[in-house]
């Protein structure tokens, strides 16, 4: 099972109002 992968943080289908830096939010923010 994979919890995080760098490829999930770029070239995604994200809302246009999110800044590119939002893609670098670490998975630890959600697992904490």
NORCOR-V828437 format. One record per residue. N is the residue number from 1. PHI is phi in radians with two decimals (999 if undefined). BURIAL is # if it has 24 or more other C-alpha atoms within 12 Angstrom, else .. Layout:
BEGIN
n-><N N>
phi-><PHI PHI>
burial-><BURIAL BURIAL>
END
This chain:
BEGIN
n-><1 2 3 4 5 6 7 8 9 10 11 12 13 14 15 16 17 18 19 20 21 22 23 24 25 26 27 28 29 30 31 32>
phi-><999 -1.86 -1.66 -2.73 -2.65 -1.01 -1.16 -1.33 -1.76 -2.54 0.98 -1.66 -1.70 -1.78 -1.00 -1.16 -1.48 -1.49 -1.25 -1.01 -1.18 -1.15 -1.24 -1.71 -1.11 -1.26 -1.04 -1.05 -1.14 -1.68 -1.58 -1.18>
burial-><. . . . . . . . . . . . . . . . . . . . . . . . . . . . . . . .>
END
